[in-house]
Amino acid sequence: MQFKSVQDFLVHVQAELDANRLILPTLPDVAIKVRDAVSKGDATAQSLAEIIATDAAISARLIQVANSPLYRGTMEIKNIQMAVTRLGNNTIRTLITSLIMQQMFTPTTPLLEGYFRSTWEQGVNVSAISRALAAFVPHLNADEAMLAGLIHQIGKLPILTLVEKIPEFRDSPSRLDKLLEKAHPHVGKLIMNTWNFPEELKLVPSEYVDFQRDSGAKADYVDLVQVAFLQSIAGTDHPACRVDWNTVPAFVKLGIQPDTEILEIEGVSEEIELAHSMFL
């Protein structure tokens, strides 16, 4: 099987989806039920705790994270209901989805392990920076910003699963790297179209690579992730390092000078480290 262009590969992706030979990542029931319950506006700490308790692994991680420096209060959190009460319904809704994201980046074969690990680590880096940058944009939520960073490259997961059976990509790291960079925004959009996410988060995986994007005067989660992504790859050989930050509207909308070193802003590096510690 030969692919002459990224578009040829995307046509193949759609054909595999239509034939049910490729399955897009889906949110587990626990995440969907928590999001639905919180959206209805009448969920209690007890009712949310009962939903979360149906997933033992997520329950354990939630208690662990609730006691982490990022969220820790004066009292130790000993059960799920205490965590929900401490953090609040909206934070719990986003946090549960963020914790589940980590499970999705588990490789199915040794061949894919390095790619899955590097993609997850990149997601965590962008997530941590996005969360810290949210402090400069009061109308955006820090936890939603963190989730936006975690999902920004989710489109790479189905591609990696598919190329394992395609020698021309599987056996050529350079071709696979180029394919991943060019195709993942489109596949990310396909995934987001199947998830019950707020519209402003759904746009992140497909639009964060449009560095001339300007959605209006107010910054959104795409803008946050864009700036966080560019900061995360600074000094590497990533193709997007050729982008002139002075031409990227997202910097202006966040009120950040393009030549600002984010880590040198007071308190930012500490926030990034705390967010990092949740996932790595």
C-alpha positions, 0 to 999 in steps of 0.5 A: 500500500502506497500513500502519495500524500497525507490526503491519501492517508486520511482517505484510508483512515476514513475507509478504515473507520467506515469498515469498523477496522479502526476505532477512535478513542472514546470516553469511558462511561464514568467520564460521560456520566460525571460530565452529564451529571455536572452539566444538569446542575443538580449533582451532589457530592454523594451522587458524583462520588457514587459514579466515580466509585464504579472505576477503582483506578480513577477513584484511587488516582482522584484521591491521590491528585486531590492530596497533591500540592496542586489541590491540597488543603489543610485536611487529608482527603481520605475518600471520593466524596471528600475530594468532590466536596473539596474540589467542587463539581466543575473541577471534578468533571474536568479532572476525571477526564484529564486522569482518563486521558492518561489511560488512553496513551497506553501503548498496545505493542512495544513498537509503539511505546516510544511514540505513545510516551513522547506524545503523552509527555508533550501533552503534559508539557503543553497542559502544564504551561496552558494551566499556568497561562490561564492565570493571565486570562481570568475568563478561562478556567485553569483546569479546562486549560489543563485538559485542553493541553492534554487533548491537543495531540490526541489525533496521533493515537489512531494514526499510530495504531493504524501505521503499525500495519503499514510498513512504509511508515512503521519502518521509517521514523522520519516518514512517520514523524512527518505523517503524525505532524500533518495528519493528527489535527484532522484525525483529532477533529474526527475524535472531538466530533464524537465526544460530548465536550464544550465547543471551545475544547473541541476546537483545540486538536484541529485548530491549535496548529493554525498560527494565524488563527484569530477568533476575536478579541477574547482569548480562548483555549486554542490560543492558550494551547497555541502559546503553550505549544510554541513555548514547549518546542522552543529550541528544538528541531520541530518544524513549528519552531520556524514560526515567527511568534510576532505574527501569532495573534494568540500572544497579543490576546493573552497579553504576553509579549512574544519574546517573554520567557514564560518560565521567568514570570513569577510563580509560573515555573512553580505552577508548571512543576506542580501540574507536571507532577500530577501526570509524570 
